[in-house]
Amino acid sequence: MLKIAPKNARTKRILQKREPKIEENVKTAIFIRGNKTNQIVNEALTDLCNLKKPYSIKFSKKNNIRPFEDETSLEFFCQKNDASLFVIGSHSKKKPNNLVFVRMFDGQVLDMIEVGIEKSIPIKDFKTRKCSIDVKPLFIFNGELFESSQIHKTFKNMLLDVYRGKTVKSIDLKGLEHVISVTAVSDNKIYFRVYIVQMTKSGQKTPRIELEEMGPSFNFILKRTKFAKEEVHKQATKVPRTLKPKKEKNVNVNEMGDVVGRIHVGKQDLSKLQTRKIKGLKRGTDDDFEKTTQDKKQKI
């Protein structure tokens, strides 16, 4: 990434805010229209941008962006707006109703996933209550493909990056206003649904939860992908030492999640070990042993 030398104190403060941090800021996402779009793509960009607010920027003008052919324009927008996430919408005969999800690292493109909108219903068509701005969603990923397929794993991680919001230690139950459900129907088809949480009285401490579809609703078709190289991916997912848990000596966690420890003690003298005074454990002489055997024979 190109480094800019600050010319004044204001520029220096801005650049300091953009420097790498141990705990990252909320990532900003930019939603861009391509050279040609239609109503379906425009509504999809608007709805996805609204779900991301206030950490989203939507460009109203059309831009000649082809992320799989040329990445320079994305790197320019990334540096200018301090954004690391992009959603680019376009429409053509070969690729109708197209969206490209892009993720950046250190001012360069990390990975990209292209999806086509097979079916969509915008938020405005759902006559339900809408969620508030800057509220963390609850994510549900349905399907084994999100654990086994590399494309689905990356798409899952990318959606979490876009909509995870601020990192918090605890969440109030009333703060869970909406649920984003992502279902892997087949190898190339994914359903994206958003539900509003309705809380009603249950007669107990916790309320009764009901989900009502809020929108938007999308049926995505997976298309082209571009993943980062292994070296770049390792660098992007590297965890700072300060965030790594401190390793305790002689303490491990087994497969069941139980903490197992090892204690080192000195050498023990077992000859001085105090035991219960049981008749069978008492030491006897050889004469005692012969007497007991003779007594047993006489009884027989």
C-alpha positions as CSV (number, residue, x, y, z in Angstrom):
1,M,0.0,0.0,0.0
2,L,1.3,3.5,-0.9
3,K,2.3,5.5,2.1
4,I,1.4,9.1,2.3
5,A,3.6,11.6,4.1
6,P,1.5,13.9,6.3
7,K,1.7,17.6,5.4
8,N,-0.1,19.0,8.5
9,A,-1.4,17.9,11.9
10,R,-4.9,17.2,10.6
11,T,-3.6,14.8,7.9
12,K,-1.3,13.1,10.5
13,R,-4.3,12.4,12.8
14,I,-6.3,11.0,9.9
15,L,-3.4,8.7,8.9
16,Q,-2.9,7.6,12.5
17,K,-6.6,6.5,12.7
18,R,-6.0,4.4,9.5
19,E,-3.0,2.6,10.9
20,P,-3.2,-1.1,11.8
21,K,-4.6,-1.6,15.3
22,I,-4.7,-4.6,17.7
23,E,-8.5,-4.2,17.9
24,E,-9.8,-3.2,14.4
25,N,-12.4,-0.5,13.8
26,V,-15.7,-1.5,12.2
27,K,-15.0,-2.1,8.6
28,T,-16.6,0.3,6.1
29,A,-18.3,-1.1,3.1
30,I,-18.8,0.7,-0.3
31,F,-21.7,-0.2,-2.5
32,I,-21.0,0.7,-6.2
33,R,-23.0,0.6,-9.4
34,G,-21.2,-0.7,-12.4
35,N,-21.4,0.5,-16.0
36,K,-24.9,-0.8,-16.5
37,T,-27.5,-1.8,-13.8
38,N,-31.3,-2.4,-13.6
39,Q,-34.0,-2.0,-11.0
40,I,-33.2,-5.4,-9.3
41,V,-29.5,-4.6,-8.9
42,N,-30.2,-1.0,-7.7
43,E,-32.7,-2.2,-5.1
44,A,-30.4,-5.0,-3.9
45,L,-27.5,-2.5,-3.4
46,T,-29.7,-0.1,-1.5
47,D,-31.1,-2.8,0.8
48,L,-27.7,-4.3,1.5
49,C,-26.3,-0.9,2.2
50,N,-29.2,0.0,4.6
51,L,-28.5,-3.2,6.6
52,K,-24.9,-2.1,7.0
53,K,-25.6,1.5,8.1
54,P,-24.0,3.7,9.5
55,Y,-20.8,2.0,8.3
56,S,-21.6,2.0,4.6
57,I,-21.2,4.3,1.6
58,K,-23.3,4.1,-1.5
59,F,-22.2,5.7,-4.8
60,S,-25.1,6.9,-6.8
61,K,-23.1,7.4,-10.1
62,K,-22.2,4.6,-12.4
63,N,-18.5,3.5,-12.5
64,N,-16.6,1.6,-15.1
65,I,-15.4,-1.2,-12.6
66,R,-14.5,-4.7,-13.6
67,P,-13.0,-6.2,-10.5
68,F,-11.9,-9.5,-12.0
69,E,-10.1,-7.7,-14.9
70,D,-8.7,-4.6,-13.2
71,E,-8.2,-4.0,-9.5
72,T,-6.7,-0.6,-9.6
73,S,-10.0,1.3,-9.3
74,L,-10.9,-0.7,-6.1
75,E,-7.5,0.1,-4.6
76,F,-8.1,3.8,-5.3
77,F,-11.5,3.8,-3.6
78,C,-10.1,1.8,-0.7
79,Q,-7.4,4.3,0.0
80,K,-9.5,7.4,-0.6
81,N,-12.5,6.3,1.6
82,D,-10.6,4.0,4.1
83,A,-12.9,1.1,3.2
84,S,-11.9,-2.6,3.0
85,L,-15.2,-4.1,1.8
86,F,-17.0,-3.6,-1.6
87,V,-20.2,-4.8,-3.2
88,I,-20.4,-4.0,-6.9
89,G,-23.6,-4.4,-8.9
90,S,-23.9,-4.8,-12.6
91,H,-26.3,-6.2,-15.3
92,S,-25.7,-7.5,-18.8
93,K,-27.0,-10.2,-21.1
94,K,-24.1,-12.6,-20.2
95,K,-24.2,-11.9,-16.5
96,P,-27.7,-10.6,-15.5
97,N,-28.4,-9.2,-12.0
98,N,-24.8,-9.6,-10.9
99,L,-23.2,-8.7,-7.5
100,V,-19.5,-9.0,-6.6
101,F,-18.4,-9.1,-3.0
102,V,-14.8,-7.9,-2.6
103,R,-12.6,-7.9,0.5
104,M,-9.4,-5.9,0.8
105,F,-6.2,-6.3,2.9
106,D,-3.4,-3.8,3.2
107,G,-4.9,-1.8,0.3
108,Q,-5.0,-4.8,-2.1
109,V,-7.7,-7.2,-3.1
110,L,-7.8,-10.2,-0.8
111,D,-10.6,-12.3,-2.3
112,M,-13.7,-11.9,-4.4
113,I,-17.0,-13.8,-4.9
114,E,-19.4,-13.2,-7.7
115,V,-23.1,-14.1,-7.3
116,G,-26.1,-13.7,-9.5
117,I,-29.6,-12.7,-8.2
118,E,-32.0,-15.4,-9.3
119,K,-34.9,-14.0,-7.3
120,S,-35.3,-11.0,-5.0
121,I,-37.9,-9.2,-3.0
122,P,-36.8,-5.7,-1.7
123,I,-37.4,-4.5,1.9
124,K,-40.2,-2.1,0.8
125,D,-42.4,-5.0,-0.3
126,F,-42.5,-6.4,3.3
127,K,-45.1,-4.5,5.4
128,T,-43.4,-5.2,8.8
129,R,-41.4,-3.3,11.4
130,K,-37.8,-2.6,10.4
131,C,-34.7,-2.9,12.6
132,S,-32.8,0.0,14.0
133,I,-29.6,1.4,12.6
134,D,-26.2,0.2,14.1
135,V,-27.7,-3.0,15.6
136,K,-25.8,-6.3,15.6
137,P,-27.7,-9.0,13.8
138,L,-27.9,-12.7,14.8
139,F,-26.5,-14.9,12.0
140,I,-27.8,-18.4,11.2
141,F,-25.9,-20.5,8.6
142,N,-27.7,-23.6,7.5
143,G,-26.1,-26.4,5.5
144,E,-23.0,-28.6,5.8
145,L,-21.4,-26.8,2.8
146,F,-20.5,-23.9,5.1
147,E,-18.1,-26.3,6.9
148,S,-16.8,-28.3,4.0
149,S,-16.7,-26.1,0.8
150,Q,-14.0,-23.5,0.5
151,I,-16.3,-21.2,-1.5
152,H,-19.0,-21.4,1.1
153,K,-16.6,-20.9,3.9
154,T,-15.2,-17.8,2.3
155,F,-18.6,-16.4,1.5
156,K,-19.8,-17.0,5.1
157,N,-16.7,-15.3,6.5
158,M,-17.2,-12.4,4.1
159,L,-20.8,-11.8,5.1
160,L,-19.7,-11.9,8.8
161,D,-17.1,-9.3,8.0
162,V,-19.6,-7.0,6.3
163,Y,-22.4,-7.2,9.0
164,R,-20.7,-8.1,12.3
165,G,-20.6,-4.5,13.5
166,K,-18.8,-3.5,16.7
167,T,-17.1,-6.0,19.0
168,V,-19.0,-6.1,22.3
169,K,-18.6,-8.2,25.4
170,S,-22.4,-8.6,26.1
171,I,-25.7,-7.9,24.3
172,D,-29.0,-6.9,25.8
173,L,-31.8,-9.2,24.8
174,K,-33.8,-6.2,23.5
175,G,-30.8,-5.4,21.3
176,L,-31.4,-8.5,19.1
177,E,-33.8,-7.0,16.6
178,H,-33.1,-9.0,13.4
179,V,-31.8,-12.3,12.2
180,I,-29.9,-12.9,9.0
181,S,-30.4,-16.5,7.8
182,V,-28.1,-17.9,5.0
183,T,-29.0,-21.3,3.7
184,A,-26.8,-23.4,1.3
185,V,-29.4,-25.2,-0.8
186,S,-27.0,-26.8,-3.3
187,D,-23.4,-26.5,-4.5
188,N,-24.1,-23.1,-6.2
189,K,-27.4,-21.9,-4.8
190,I,-27.7,-19.8,-1.5
191,Y,-30.8,-18.3,0.1
192,F,-30.3,-15.0,1.9
193,R,-33.2,-14.0,4.3
194,V,-33.6,-11.3,6.9
195,Y,-36.2,-11.6,9.8
196,I,-37.4,-9.2,12.4
197,V,-37.6,-10.5,16.0
198,Q,-41.0,-10.2,17.6
199,M,-41.0,-10.6,21.4
200,T,-44.3,-11.4,23.1
201,K,-45.2,-12.3,26.7
202,S,-44.7,-15.9,27.7
203,G,-45.5,-15.9,31.4
204,Q,-41.8,-16.5,32.2
205,K,-38.7,-14.4,32.6
206,T,-37.7,-14.7,29.0
207,P,-40.2,-13.6,26.3
208,R,-41.6,-15.7,23.5
209,I,-39.6,-15.2,20.3
210,E,-41.3,-15.1,16.9
211,L,-39.6,-14.4,13.5
212,E,-41.3,-12.4,10.8
213,E,-39.6,-11.8,7.4
214,M,-38.4,-8.2,7.1
215,G,-36.5,-8.3,3.9
216,P,-34.5,-8.2,1.7
217,S,-34.9,-11.7,0.3
218,F,-32.4,-13.1,-2.2
219,N,-31.8,-16.3,-4.1
220,F,-28.1,-16.2,-5.0
221,I,-26.3,-18.3,-7.6
222,L,-22.5,-18.6,-7.0
223,K,-20.4,-17.8,-10.0
224,R,-16.7,-16.7,-10.3
225,T,-14.3,-16.6,-7.4
226,K,-10.8,-15.3,-6.7
227,F,-9.1,-16.3,-3.5
228,A,-5.9,-14.9,-1.9
229,K,-2.6,-16.7,-2.1
230,E,-1.7,-18.9,0.9
231,E,1.0,-16.5,2.1
232,V,-1.2,-13.4,1.9
233,H,-4.1,-15.3,3.6
234,K,-1.8,-16.2,6.5
235,Q,-0.7,-12.6,6.9
236,A,-4.3,-11.4,6.8
237,T,-5.4,-13.8,9.5
238,K,-2.4,-13.5,11.7
239,V,-3.4,-12.9,15.4
240,P,-1.3,-10.4,17.4
241,R,0.6,-11.8,20.3
242,T,-1.2,-9.6,22.7
243,L,-4.6,-11.1,21.7
244,K,-3.4,-14.7,22.0
245,P,-4.3,-16.4,25.3
246,K,-1.4,-16.9,27.7
247,K,-0.3,-20.5,27.9
248,E,-0.2,-22.0,31.4
249,K,2.4,-24.6,32.2
250,N,1.2,-28.2,32.6
251,V,-2.4,-27.2,31.8
252,N,-4.2,-28.6,28.7
253,V,-7.7,-28.9,27.4
254,N,-8.8,-32.4,26.2
255,E,-11.2,-33.2,23.3
256,M,-14.2,-32.9,25.6
257,G,-13.2,-29.4,26.7
258,D,-12.2,-30.3,30.2
259,V,-9.1,-28.6,31.7
260,V,-6.5,-31.2,32.6
261,G,-3.5,-30.2,34.8
262,R,-0.3,-31.9,35.9
263,I,1.2,-31.5,39.3
264,H,4.8,-32.2,40.1
265,V,5.6,-33.4,43.6
266,G,8.8,-34.6,45.3
267,K,9.8,-38.3,45.8
268,Q,7.7,-39.9,48.5
269,D,9.0,-42.4,51.1
270,L,6.3,-45.1,51.0
271,S,7.8,-47.0,54.0
272,K,6.6,-44.3,56.3
273,L,3.1,-44.2,54.7
274,Q,0.4,-44.5,57.4
275,T,-2.2,-47.1,56.6
276,R,-5.3,-48.5,58.4
277,K,-4.5,-51.0,61.2
278,I,-6.0,-54.1,59.6
279,K,-5.1,-57.5,61.0
280,G,-4.4,-58.9,57.5
281,L,-1.9,-56.1,56.8
282,K,0.2,-56.6,59.9
283,R,3.6,-58.0,59.4
284,G,4.3,-61.4,61.2
285,T,7.3,-63.6,61.8
286,D,7.9,-67.0,60.2
287,D,6.9,-68.8,63.6
288,D,3.5,-67.0,63.5
289,F,3.0,-68.2,59.9
290,E,3.8,-71.9,60.9
291,K,1.4,-71.7,63.9
292,T,-1.5,-70.4,61.7
293,T,-0.9,-73.2,59.1
294,Q,-0.8,-75.9,61.9
295,D,-4.0,-74.6,63.4
296,K,-5.8,-74.7,60.1
297,K,-4.6,-78.4,59.5
298,Q,-5.9,-79.4,63.0
299,K,-9.3,-77.9,62.3
300,I,-9.5,-79.8,59.0
